[in-house]
Amino acid sequence: MPQHDPVPRPDPLDDPDYAGFAWGRYKRILRWMGVVSVTTGAGAVGILWQSLGPLPIHMAIATFLGVSLTILMAALLMGLIFLSSGSGHDEAVERHDRHEDSGVWRDE
């Protein structure tokens, strides 16, 4: 049975230097993914325009926003996962494991 460390570890993002590095990396990922999402949205509209002919303006805008914002939302969430994992937040969370025999939840 693993034992807990009696002294809690400090949050890595409490260190201003490391927090600046981690958030800077997150913002850099988002800037690149913003460019990728806008490019992909424009490409989707271009492909539809080429295959279907001229699109109604509302369809073109809806397609562009739908594709771009979907990719950007995925990038935001994945970036937060990388931020959480890279900063040590994932390791700092207490683990609650289910006891296999009794089916009772317990802290480990």
Biopython code that builds the backbone (N, CA, C, O; Angstrom):
import numpy as np
from Bio.PDB.StructureBuilder import StructureBuilder

atoms = [
    (1, "MET", "N", (0.850, -1.169, 0.000)),
    (1, "MET", "CA", (0.000, 0.000, 0.000)),
    (1, "MET", "C", (0.898, 1.236, 0.000)),
    (1, "MET", "O", (1.721, 1.389, 0.903)),
    (2, "PRO", "N", (0.761, 2.123, -0.990)),
    (2, "PRO", "CA", (1.598, 3.324, -1.033)),
    (2, "PRO", "C", (1.239, 4.298, 0.084)),
    (2, "PRO", "O", (0.074, 4.444, 0.455)),
    (3, "GLN", "N", (2.257, 4.951, 0.603)),
    (3, "GLN", "CA", (2.063, 5.920, 1.684)),
    (3, "GLN", "C", (2.113, 7.330, 1.101)),
    (3, "GLN", "O", (2.863, 7.609, 0.165)),
    (4, "HIS", "N", (1.296, 8.211, 1.679)),
    (4, "HIS", "CA", (1.301, 9.612, 1.264)),
    (4, "HIS", "C", (2.465, 10.334, 1.906)),
    (4, "HIS", "O", (2.881, 10.019, 3.021)),
    (5, "ASP", "N", (2.973, 11.295, 1.187)),
    (5, "ASP", "CA", (3.996, 12.170, 1.726)),
    (5, "ASP", "C", (3.327, 13.054, 2.773)),
    (5, "ASP", "O", (2.333, 13.705, 2.454)),
    (6, "PRO", "N", (3.830, 13.107, 4.019)),
    (6, "PRO", "CA", (3.159, 13.894, 5.059)),
    (6, "PRO", "C", (3.170, 15.392, 4.790)),
    (6, "PRO", "O", (2.304, 16.109, 5.292)),
    (7, "VAL", "N", (4.123, 15.877, 4.017)),
    (7, "VAL", "CA", (4.202, 17.303, 3.719)),
    (7, "VAL", "C", (3.683, 17.512, 2.291)),
    (7, "VAL", "O", (4.235, 16.948, 1.347)),
    (8, "PRO", "N", (2.634, 18.312, 2.128)),
    (8, "PRO", "CA", (2.124, 18.521, 0.771)),
    (8, "PRO", "C", (3.143, 19.256, -0.086)),
    (8, "PRO", "O", (3.854, 20.142, 0.388)),
    (9, "ARG", "N", (3.198, 18.875, -1.341)),
    (9, "ARG", "CA", (4.124, 19.523, -2.269)),
    (9, "ARG", "C", (3.529, 20.845, -2.734)),
    (9, "ARG", "O", (2.317, 20.931, -2.933)),
    (10, "PRO", "N", (4.348, 21.875, -2.911)),
    (10, "PRO", "CA", (3.810, 23.159, -3.390)),
    (10, "PRO", "C", (3.364, 23.044, -4.847)),
    (10, "PRO", "O", (3.885, 22.236, -5.615)),
    (11, "ASP", "N", (2.407, 23.857, -5.194)),
    (11, "ASP", "CA", (1.910, 23.897, -6.563)),
    (11, "ASP", "C", (2.996, 24.487, -7.452)),
    (11, "ASP", "O", (3.503, 25.570, -7.157)),
    (12, "PRO", "N", (3.373, 23.794, -8.548)),
    (12, "PRO", "CA", (4.442, 24.323, -9.403)),
    (12, "PRO", "C", (4.113, 25.689, -10.014)),
    (12, "PRO", "O", (5.021, 26.471, -10.295)),
    (13, "LEU", "N", (2.827, 25.985, -10.222)),
    (13, "LEU", "CA", (2.481, 27.272, -10.812)),
    (13, "LEU", "C", (2.512, 28.405, -9.798)),
    (13, "LEU", "O", (2.269, 29.556, -10.160)),
    (14, "ASP", "N", (2.806, 28.104, -8.529)),
    (14, "ASP", "CA", (3.006, 29.160, -7.543)),
    (14, "ASP", "C", (4.340, 29.869, -7.761)),
    (14, "ASP", "O", (4.514, 31.011, -7.335)),
    (15, "ASP", "N", (5.277, 29.200, -8.420)),
    (15, "ASP", "CA", (6.564, 29.808, -8.762)),
    (15, "ASP", "C", (6.340, 30.727, -9.965)),
    (15, "ASP", "O", (5.990, 30.238, -11.040)),
    (16, "PRO", "N", (6.531, 32.048, -9.819)),
    (16, "PRO", "CA", (6.225, 32.978, -10.912)),
    (16, "PRO", "C", (7.029, 32.716, -12.187)),
    (16, "PRO", "O", (6.517, 32.906, -13.290)),
    (17, "ASP", "N", (8.283, 32.280, -12.043)),
    (17, "ASP", "CA", (9.097, 32.015, -13.233)),
    (17, "ASP", "C", (8.546, 30.827, -14.010)),
    (17, "ASP", "O", (8.404, 30.885, -15.231)),
    (18, "TYR", "N", (8.237, 29.744, -13.289)),
    (18, "TYR", "CA", (7.710, 28.561, -13.967)),
    (18, "TYR", "C", (6.312, 28.827, -14.518)),
    (18, "TYR", "O", (5.973, 28.355, -15.603)),
    (19, "ALA", "N", (5.505, 29.576, -13.780)),
    (19, "ALA", "CA", (4.157, 29.899, -14.260)),
    (19, "ALA", "C", (4.238, 30.718, -15.552)),
    (19, "ALA", "O", (3.464, 30.485, -16.481)),
    (20, "GLY", "N", (5.157, 31.660, -15.614)),
    (20, "GLY", "CA", (5.334, 32.443, -16.830)),
    (20, "GLY", "C", (5.758, 31.586, -18.004)),
    (20, "GLY", "O", (5.295, 31.784, -19.127)),
    (21, "PHE", "N", (6.643, 30.629, -17.743)),
    (21, "PHE", "CA", (7.082, 29.713, -18.797)),
    (21, "PHE", "C", (5.923, 28.846, -19.282)),
    (21, "PHE", "O", (5.718, 28.699, -20.487)),
    (22, "ALA", "N", (5.153, 28.263, -18.332)),
    (22, "ALA", "CA", (4.057, 27.364, -18.692)),
    (22, "ALA", "C", (2.952, 28.102, -19.459)),
    (22, "ALA", "O", (2.469, 27.610, -20.479)),
    (23, "TRP", "N", (2.557, 29.279, -18.967)),
    (23, "TRP", "CA", (1.507, 30.033, -19.663)),
    (23, "TRP", "C", (1.995, 30.570, -20.998)),
    (23, "TRP", "O", (1.212, 30.679, -21.941)),
    (24, "GLY", "N", (3.283, 30.908, -21.093)),
    (24, "GLY", "CA", (3.841, 31.347, -22.372)),
    (24, "GLY", "C", (3.799, 30.242, -23.409)),
    (24, "GLY", "O", (3.481, 30.481, -24.574)),
    (25, "ARG", "N", (4.125, 29.021, -22.979)),
    (25, "ARG", "CA", (4.057, 27.875, -23.888)),
    (25, "ARG", "C", (2.614, 27.641, -24.332)),
    (25, "ARG", "O", (2.363, 27.360, -25.504)),
    (26, "TYR", "N", (1.669, 27.753, -23.406)),
    (26, "TYR", "CA", (0.249, 27.576, -23.730)),
    (26, "TYR", "C", (-0.210, 28.617, -24.753)),
    (26, "TYR", "O", (-0.898, 28.283, -25.718)),
    (27, "LYS", "N", (0.169, 29.865, -24.539)),
    (27, "LYS", "CA", (-0.224, 30.934, -25.480)),
    (27, "LYS", "C", (0.414, 30.742, -26.848)),
    (27, "LYS", "O", (-0.204, 31.030, -27.873)),
    (28, "ARG", "N", (1.665, 30.249, -26.864)),
    (28, "ARG", "CA", (2.338, 30.002, -28.132)),
    (28, "ARG", "C", (1.624, 28.893, -28.917)),
    (28, "ARG", "O", (1.457, 29.004, -30.131)),
    (29, "ILE", "N", (1.207, 27.835, -28.233)),
    (29, "ILE", "CA", (0.448, 26.759, -28.874)),
    (29, "ILE", "C", (-0.855, 27.317, -29.440)),
    (29, "ILE", "O", (-1.235, 26.990, -30.564)),
    (30, "LEU", "N", (-1.542, 28.158, -28.663)),
    (30, "LEU", "CA", (-2.816, 28.699, -29.125)),
    (30, "LEU", "C", (-2.660, 29.636, -30.316)),
    (30, "LEU", "O", (-3.519, 29.657, -31.199)),
    (31, "ARG", "N", (-1.589, 30.403, -30.355)),
    (31, "ARG", "CA", (-1.369, 31.274, -31.513)),
    (31, "ARG", "C", (-1.204, 30.439, -32.781)),
    (31, "ARG", "O", (-1.807, 30.738, -33.811)),
    (32, "TRP", "N", (-0.388, 29.398, -32.699)),
    (32, "TRP", "CA", (-0.196, 28.548, -33.868)),
    (32, "TRP", "C", (-1.491, 27.839, -34.255)),
    (32, "TRP", "O", (-1.812, 27.735, -35.439)),
    (33, "MET", "N", (-2.224, 27.362, -33.279)),
    (33, "MET", "CA", (-3.470, 26.661, -33.583)),
    (33, "MET", "C", (-4.535, 27.630, -34.094)),
    (33, "MET", "O", (-5.419, 27.219, -34.845)),
    (34, "GLY", "N", (-4.475, 28.891, -33.711)),
    (34, "GLY", "CA", (-5.376, 29.894, -34.276)),
    (34, "GLY", "C", (-5.131, 30.058, -35.767)),
    (34, "GLY", "O", (-6.075, 30.153, -36.551)),
    (35, "VAL", "N", (-3.857, 30.092, -36.158)),
    (35, "VAL", "CA", (-3.509, 30.180, -37.578)),
    (35, "VAL", "C", (-3.981, 28.926, -38.316)),
    (35, "VAL", "O", (-4.540, 29.017, -39.409)),
    (36, "VAL", "N", (-3.753, 27.758, -37.713)),
    (36, "VAL", "CA", (-4.177, 26.496, -38.331)),
    (36, "VAL", "C", (-5.696, 26.455, -38.480)),
    (36, "VAL", "O", (-6.203, 26.032, -39.519)),
    (37, "SER", "N", (-6.424, 26.888, -37.455)),
    (37, "SER", "CA", (-7.888, 26.805, -37.519)),
    (37, "SER", "C", (-8.461, 27.764, -38.568)),
    (37, "SER", "O", (-9.401, 27.401, -39.276)),
    (38, "VAL", "N", (-7.922, 28.962, -38.679)),
    (38, "VAL", "CA", (-8.403, 29.907, -39.694)),
    (38, "VAL", "C", (-8.071, 29.392, -41.094)),
    (38, "VAL", "O", (-8.893, 29.484, -42.005)),
    (39, "THR", "N", (-6.874, 28.854, -41.259)),
    (39, "THR", "CA", (-6.483, 28.301, -42.557)),
    (39, "THR", "C", (-7.366, 27.120, -42.945)),
    (39, "THR", "O", (-7.783, 27.007, -44.098)),
    (40, "THR", "N", (-7.647, 26.248, -41.997)),
    (40, "THR", "CA", (-8.492, 25.088, -42.277)),
    (40, "THR", "C", (-9.925, 25.512, -42.594)),
    (40, "THR", "O", (-10.549, 24.958, -43.498)),
    (41, "GLY", "N", (-10.446, 26.487, -41.857)),
    (41, "GLY", "CA", (-11.789, 26.988, -42.140)),
    (41, "GLY", "C", (-11.879, 27.591, -43.529)),
    (41, "GLY", "O", (-12.843, 27.346, -44.253)),
    (42, "ALA", "N", (-10.882, 28.377, -43.904)),
    (42, "ALA", "CA", (-10.867, 28.959, -45.238)),
    (42, "ALA", "C", (-10.727, 27.875, -46.309)),
    (42, "ALA", "O", (-11.342, 27.963, -47.371)),
    (43, "GLY", "N", (-9.919, 26.859, -46.023)),
    (43, "GLY", "CA", (-9.773, 25.742, -46.957)),
    (43, "GLY", "C", (-11.073, 24.973, -47.132)),
    (43, "GLY", "O", (-11.402, 24.558, -48.243)),
    (44, "ALA", "N", (-11.817, 24.779, -46.045)),
    (44, "ALA", "CA", (-13.101, 24.075, -46.134)),
    (44, "ALA", "C", (-14.084, 24.860, -47.000)),
    (44, "ALA", "O", (-14.793, 24.280, -47.821)),
    (45, "VAL", "N", (-14.123, 26.167, -46.816)),
    (45, "VAL", "CA", (-15.004, 27.000, -47.646)),
    (45, "VAL", "C", (-14.544, 26.940, -49.099)),
    (45, "VAL", "O", (-15.377, 26.857, -50.002)),
    (46, "GLY", "N", (-13.248, 26.980, -49.338)),
    (46, "GLY", "CA", (-12.722, 26.903, -50.699)),
    (46, "GLY", "C", (-13.063, 25.579, -51.378)),
    (46, "GLY", "O", (-13.423, 25.558, -52.556)),
    (47, "ILE", "N", (-12.953, 24.482, -50.645)),
    (47, "ILE", "CA", (-13.292, 23.172, -51.213)),
    (47, "ILE", "C", (-14.771, 23.105, -51.553)),
    (47, "ILE", "O", (-15.144, 22.612, -52.618)),
    (48, "LEU", "N", (-15.614, 23.598, -50.653)),
    (48, "LEU", "CA", (-17.053, 23.603, -50.935)),
    (48, "LEU", "C", (-17.370, 24.502, -52.128)),
    (48, "LEU", "O", (-18.199, 24.148, -52.967)),
    (49, "TRP", "N", (-16.727, 25.643, -52.207)),
    (49, "TRP", "CA", (-16.953, 26.580, -53.301)),
    (49, "TRP", "C", (-16.559, 25.939, -54.637)),
    (49, "TRP", "O", (-17.255, 26.077, -55.643)),
    (50, "GLN", "N", (-15.431, 25.240, -54.614)),
    (50, "GLN", "CA", (-14.949, 24.608, -55.838)),
    (50, "GLN", "C", (-15.846, 23.442, -56.258)),
    (50, "GLN", "O", (-16.107, 23.265, -57.448)),
    (51, "SER", "N", (-16.319, 22.650, -55.298)),
    (51, "SER", "CA", (-17.104, 21.468, -55.660)),
    (51, "SER", "C", (-18.583, 21.774, -55.892)),
    (51, "SER", "O", (-19.227, 21.101, -56.698)),
    (52, "LEU", "N", (-19.132, 22.774, -55.204)),
    (52, "LEU", "CA", (-20.563, 23.080, -55.327)),
    (52, "LEU", "C", (-20.855, 24.344, -56.117)),
    (52, "LEU", "O", (-22.005, 24.614, -56.462)),
    (53, "GLY", "N", (-19.842, 25.099, -56.398)),
    (53, "GLY", "CA", (-20.063, 26.387, -57.057)),
    (53, "GLY", "C", (-20.223, 27.468, -56.007)),
    (53, "GLY", "O", (-20.007, 27.219, -54.821)),
    (54, "PRO", "N", (-20.601, 28.671, -56.430)),
    (54, "PRO", "CA", (-20.751, 29.773, -55.468)),
    (54, "PRO", "C", (-21.729, 29.420, -54.338)),
    (54, "PRO", "O", (-22.821, 28.898, -54.566)),
    (55, "LEU", "N", (-21.293, 29.724, -53.123)),
    (55, "LEU", "CA", (-22.101, 29.424, -51.941)),
    (55, "LEU", "C", (-22.857, 30.666, -51.494)),
    (55, "LEU", "O", (-22.377, 31.785, -51.672)),
    (56, "PRO", "N", (-24.034, 30.474, -50.916)),
    (56, "PRO", "CA", (-24.676, 31.613, -50.255)),
    (56, "PRO", "C", (-23.761, 32.122, -49.131)),
    (56, "PRO", "O", (-23.096, 31.330, -48.464)),
    (57, "ILE", "N", (-23.732, 33.418, -48.930)),
    (57, "ILE", "CA", (-22.811, 34.015, -47.956)),
    (57, "ILE", "C", (-23.016, 33.451, -46.554)),
    (57, "ILE", "O", (-22.049, 33.259, -45.817)),
    (58, "HIS", "N", (-24.264, 33.184, -46.180)),
    (58, "HIS", "CA", (-24.527, 32.654, -44.846)),
    (58, "HIS", "C", (-23.962, 31.249, -44.681)),
    (58, "HIS", "O", (-23.480, 30.900, -43.603)),
    (59, "MET", "N", (-24.015, 30.437, -45.739)),
    (59, "MET", "CA", (-23.445, 29.096, -45.676)),
    (59, "MET", "C", (-21.924, 29.157, -45.586)),
    (59, "MET", "O", (-21.310, 28.388, -44.845)),
    (60, "ALA", "N", (-21.318, 30.072, -46.341)),
    (60, "ALA", "CA", (-19.864, 30.216, -46.303)),
    (60, "ALA", "C", (-19.403, 30.665, -44.913)),
    (60, "ALA", "O", (-18.424, 30.139, -44.382)),
    (61, "ILE", "N", (-20.104, 31.629, -44.329)),
    (61, "ILE", "CA", (-19.733, 32.124, -42.998)),
    (61, "ILE", "C", (-19.932, 31.033, -41.951)),
    (61, "ILE", "O", (-19.079, 30.833, -41.085)),
    (62, "ALA", "N", (-21.063, 30.328, -42.032)),
    (62, "ALA", "CA", (-21.339, 29.270, -41.059)),
    (62, "ALA", "C", (-20.319, 28.138, -41.167)),
    (62, "ALA", "O", (-19.879, 27.603, -40.149)),
    (63, "THR", "N", (-19.944, 27.775, -42.376)),
    (63, "THR", "CA", (-18.941, 26.721, -42.575)),
    (63, "THR", "C", (-17.595, 27.157, -42.019)),
    (63, "THR", "O", (-16.935, 26.401, -41.306)),
    (64, "PHE", "N", (-17.189, 28.383, -42.347)),
    (64, "PHE", "CA", (-15.910, 28.890, -41.857)),
    (64, "PHE", "C", (-15.876, 28.911, -40.331)),
    (64, "PHE", "O", (-14.924, 28.424, -39.721)),
    (65, "LEU", "N", (-16.918, 29.478, -39.717)),
    (65, "LEU", "CA", (-16.939, 29.563, -38.255)),
    (65, "LEU", "C", (-17.035, 28.187, -37.604)),
    (65, "LEU", "O", (-16.380, 27.926, -36.596)),
    (66, "GLY", "N", (-17.853, 27.308, -38.183)),
    (66, "GLY", "CA", (-17.999, 25.972, -37.608)),
    (66, "GLY", "C", (-16.703, 25.197, -37.603)),
    (66, "GLY", "O", (-16.327, 24.611, -36.588)),
    (67, "VAL", "N", (-16.014, 25.190, -38.740)),
    (67, "VAL", "CA", (-14.753, 24.452, -38.833)),
    (67, "VAL", "C", (-13.678, 25.120, -37.976)),
    (67, "VAL", "O", (-12.987, 24.442, -37.216)),
    (68, "SER", "N", (-13.533, 26.421, -38.088)),
    (68, "SER", "CA", (-12.478, 27.139, -37.357)),
    (68, "SER", "C", (-12.662, 27.042, -35.853)),
    (68, "SER", "O", (-11.710, 26.743, -35.131)),
    (69, "LEU", "N", (-13.869, 27.291, -35.372)),
    (69, "LEU", "CA", (-14.090, 27.278, -33.925)),
    (69, "LEU", "C", (-14.028, 25.873, -33.335)),
    (69, "LEU", "O", (-13.652, 25.709, -32.175)),
    (70, "THR", "N", (-14.391, 24.862, -34.114)),
    (70, "THR", "CA", (-14.263, 23.489, -33.627)),
    (70, "THR", "C", (-12.795, 23.131, -33.425)),
    (70, "THR", "O", (-12.430, 22.557, -32.399)),
    (71, "ILE", "N", (-11.960, 23.463, -34.393)),
    (71, "ILE", "CA", (-10.530, 23.179, -34.270)),
    (71, "ILE", "C", (-9.914, 24.007, -33.151)),
    (71, "ILE", "O", (-9.078, 23.502, -32.401)),
    (72, "LEU", "N", (-10.307, 25.256, -33.028)),
    (72, "LEU", "CA", (-9.767, 26.106, -31.980)),
    (72, "LEU", "C", (-10.182, 25.616, -30.588)),
    (72, "LEU", "O", (-9.376, 25.652, -29.659)),
    (73, "MET", "N", (-11.423, 25.163, -30.437)),
    (73, "MET", "CA", (-11.868, 24.630, -29.145)),
    (73, "MET", "C", (-11.089, 23.367, -28.781)),
    (73, "MET", "O", (-10.699, 23.187, -27.628)),
    (74, "ALA", "N", (-10.866, 22.505, -29.751)),
    (74, "ALA", "CA", (-10.066, 21.302, -29.493)),
    (74, "ALA", "C", (-8.652, 21.687, -29.064)),
    (74, "ALA", "O", (-8.090, 21.074, -28.157)),
    (75, "ALA", "N", (-8.080, 22.694, -29.707)),
    (75, "ALA", "CA", (-6.735, 23.147, -29.353)),
    (75, "ALA", "C", (-6.705, 23.748, -27.951)),
    (75, "ALA", "O", (-5.757, 23.518, -27.200)),
    (76, "LEU", "N", (-7.732, 24.513, -27.594)),
    (76, "LEU", "CA", (-7.797, 25.093, -26.245)),
    (76, "LEU", "C", (-7.812, 24.000, -25.185)),
    (76, "LEU", "O", (-7.068, 24.065, -24.206)),
    (77, "LEU", "N", (-8.659, 23.001, -25.384)),
    (77, "LEU", "CA", (-8.782, 21.943, -24.392)),
    (77, "LEU", "C", (-7.530, 21.069, -24.326)),
    (77, "LEU", "O", (-7.091, 20.703, -23.236)),
    (78, "MET", "N", (-6.959, 20.737, -25.467)),
    (78, "MET", "CA", (-5.726, 19.948, -25.464)),
    (78, "MET", "C", (-4.582, 20.752, -24.849)),
    (78, "MET", "O", (-3.743, 20.195, -24.141)),
    (79, "GLY", "N", (-4.545, 22.047, -25.114)),
    (79, "GLY", "CA", (-3.522, 22.886, -24.500)),
    (79, "GLY", "C", (-3.637, 22.906, -22.985)),
    (79, "GLY", "O", (-2.625, 22.891, -22.285)),
    (80, "LEU", "N", (-4.871, 22.940, -22.472)),
    (80, "LEU", "CA", (-5.052, 22.887, -21.019)),
    (80, "LEU", "C", (-4.613, 21.548, -20.444)),
    (80, "LEU", "O", (-4.100, 21.485, -19.327)),
    (81, "ILE", "N", (-4.815, 20.477, -21.206)),
    (81, "ILE", "CA", (-4.333, 19.167, -20.750)),
    (81, "ILE", "C", (-2.812, 19.168, -20.675)),
    (81, "ILE", "O", (-2.238, 18.672, -19.706)),
    (82, "PHE", "N", (-2.154, 19.725, -21.693)),
    (82, "PHE", "CA", (-0.695, 19.806, -21.669)),
    (82, "PHE", "C", (-0.208, 20.704, -20.533)),
    (82, "PHE", "O", (0.799, 20.403, -19.893)),
    (83, "LEU", "N", (-0.916, 21.798, -20.282)),
    (83, "LEU", "CA", (-0.548, 22.704, -19.189)),
    (83, "LEU", "C", (-0.668, 21.998, -17.850)),
    (83, "LEU", "O", (0.222, 22.098, -17.006)),
    (84, "SER", "N", (-1.760, 21.290, -17.658)),
    (84, "SER", "CA", (-1.990, 20.575, -16.404)),
    (84, "SER", "C", (-0.950, 19.489, -16.187)),
    (84, "SER", "O", (-0.406, 19.354, -15.091)),
    (85, "SER", "N", (-0.677, 18.725, -17.216)),
    (85, "SER", "CA", (0.281, 17.632, -17.099)),
    (85, "SER", "C", (1.705, 18.158, -16.930)),
    (85, "SER", "O", (2.453, 17.667, -16.085)),
    (86, "GLY", "N", (2.077, 19.148, -17.725)),
    (86, "GLY", "CA", (3.432, 19.669, -17.679)),
    (86, "GLY", "C", (3.751, 20.460, -16.431)),
    (86, "GLY", "O", (4.918, 20.586, -16.062)),
    (87, "SER", "N", (2.730, 21.000, -15.770)),
    (87, "SER", "CA", (2.981, 21.818, -14.584)),
    (87, "SER", "C", (2.974, 21.000, -13.300)),
    (87, "SER", "O", (3.310, 21.525, -12.238)),
    (88, "GLY", "N", (2.600, 19.730, -13.374)),
    (88, "GLY", "CA", (2.585, 18.898, -12.184)),
    (88, "GLY", "C", (1.246, 18.871, -11.482)),
    (88, "GLY", "O", (1.125, 18.243, -10.430)),
    (89, "HIS", "N", (0.240, 19.526, -12.021)),
    (89, "HIS", "CA", (-1.074, 19.511, -11.388)),
    (89, "HIS", "C", (-1.662, 18.110, -11.346)),
    (89, "HIS", "O", (-2.351, 17.754, -10.390)),
    (90, "ASP", "N", (-1.397, 17.317, -12.369)),
    (90, "ASP", "CA", (-1.960, 15.971, -12.405)),
    (90, "ASP", "C", (-1.409, 15.108, -11.272)),
    (90, "ASP", "O", (-2.136, 14.302, -10.691)),
    (91, "GLU", "N", (-0.126, 15.277, -10.959)),
    (91, "GLU", "CA", (0.468, 14.488, -9.890)),
    (91, "GLU", "C", (0.051, 14.988, -8.511)),
    (91, "GLU", "O", (0.088, 14.234, -7.539)),
    (92, "ALA", "N", (-0.344, 16.255, -8.424)),
    (92, "ALA", "CA", (-0.689, 16.843, -7.135)),
    (92, "ALA", "C", (-2.083, 16.453, -6.658)),
    (92, "ALA", "O", (-2.404, 16.617, -5.481)),
    (93, "VAL", "N", (-2.903, 15.945, -7.552)),
    (93, "VAL", "CA", (-4.268, 15.576, -7.179)),
    (93, "VAL", "C", (-4.232, 14.279, -6.396)),
    (93, "VAL", "O", (-3.562, 13.323, -6.784)),
    (94, "GLU", "N", (-4.953, 14.257, -5.300)),
    (94, "GLU", "CA", (-5.016, 13.008, -4.532)),
    (94, "GLU", "C", (-5.749, 11.962, -5.339)),
    (94, "GLU", "O", (-6.738, 12.245, -6.014)),
    (95, "ARG", "N", (-5.241, 10.749, -5.254)),
    (95, "ARG", "CA", (-5.861, 9.652, -5.988)),
    (95, "ARG", "C", (-6.838, 8.925, -5.080)),
    (95, "ARG", "O", (-6.546, 8.611, -3.926)),
    (96, "HIS", "N", (-7.984, 8.677, -5.636)),
    (96, "HIS", "CA", (-8.993, 7.895, -4.940)),
    (96, "HIS", "C", (-9.140, 6.582, -5.697)),
    (96, "HIS", "O", (-9.623, 6.554, -6.829)),
    (97, "ASP", "N", (-8.726, 5.521, -5.072)),
    (97, "ASP", "CA", (-8.798, 4.217, -5.726)),
    (97, "ASP", "C", (-9.896, 3.385, -5.099)),
    (97, "ASP", "O", (-10.161, 3.468, -3.900)),
    (98, "ARG", "N", (-10.510, 2.603, -5.917)),
    (98, "ARG", "CA", (-11.567, 1.732, -5.435)),
    (98, "ARG", "C", (-10.943, 0.456, -4.899)),
    (98, "ARG", "O", (-10.122, -0.175, -5.564)),
    (99, "HIS", "N", (-11.330, 0.093, -3.723)),
    (99, "HIS", "CA", (-10.843, -1.141, -3.124)),
    (99, "HIS", "C", (-11.485, -2.305, -3.885)),
    (99, "HIS", "O", (-12.709, -2.392, -3.974)),
    (100, "GLU", "N", (-10.666, -3.186, -4.426)),
    (100, "GLU", "CA", (-11.170, -4.229, -5.315)),
    (100, "GLU", "C", (-12.082, -5.227, -4.606)),
    (100, "GLU", "O", (-13.042, -5.717, -5.202)),
    (101, "ASP", "N", (-11.797, -5.527, -3.362)),
    (101, "ASP", "CA", (-12.554, -6.584, -2.683)),
    (101, "ASP", "C", (-13.933, -6.120, -2.197)),
    (101, "ASP", "O", (-14.935, -6.795, -2.433)),
    (102, "SER", "N", (-13.981, -4.990, -1.531)),
    (102, "SER", "CA", (-15.224, -4.581, -0.887)),
    (102, "SER", "C", (-16.071, -3.653, -1.744)),
    (102, "SER", "O", (-17.252, -3.466, -1.450)),
    (103, "GLY", "N", (-15.510, -3.068, -2.792)),
    (103, "GLY", "CA", (-16.261, -2.126, -3.610)),
    (103, "GLY", "C", (-16.414, -0.772, -2.941)),
    (103, "GLY", "O", (-17.237, 0.033, -3.374)),
    (104, "VAL", "N", (-15.640, -0.501, -1.895)),
    (104, "VAL", "CA", (-15.721, 0.751, -1.153)),
    (104, "VAL", "C", (-14.625, 1.680, -1.623)),
    (104, "VAL", "O", (-13.495, 1.249, -1.857)),
    (105, "TRP", "N", (-14.953, 2.954, -1.763)),
    (105, "TRP", "CA", (-13.949, 3.933, -2.148)),
    (105, "TRP", "C", (-13.132, 4.319, -0.934)),
    (105, "TRP", "O", (-13.660, 4.484, 0.165)),
    (106, "ARG", "N", (-11.839, 4.461, -1.148)),
    (106, "ARG", "CA", (-10.960, 4.863, -0.063)),
    (106, "ARG", "C", (-9.844, 5.738, -0.617)),
    (106, "ARG", "O", (-9.515, 5.665, -1.801)),
    (107, "ASP", "N", (-9.272, 6.554, 0.238)),
    (107, "ASP", "CA", (-8.110, 7.359, -0.141)),
    (107, "ASP", "C", (-6.863, 6.502, -0.064)),
    (107, "ASP", "O", (-6.716, 5.683, 0.843)),
    (108, "GLU", "N", (-5.979, 6.689, -1.005)),
    (108, "GLU", "CA", (-4.699, 5.965, -0.972)),
    (108, "GLU", "C", (-3.585, 6.953, -0.817)),
    (108, "GLU", "O", (-2.418, 6.565, -0.766)),
]
sb = StructureBuilder()
sb.init_structure("model")
sb.init_model(0)
sb.init_chain("A")
sb.init_seg("    ")
for serial, (resi, resn, name, xyz) in enumerate(atoms, 1):
    if name == "N":
        sb.init_residue(resn, " ", resi, " ")
    sb.init_atom(name, np.array(xyz, "f"), 0.0, 1.0, " ", f" {name:<3s}", serial, name[0])
structure = sb.get_structure()
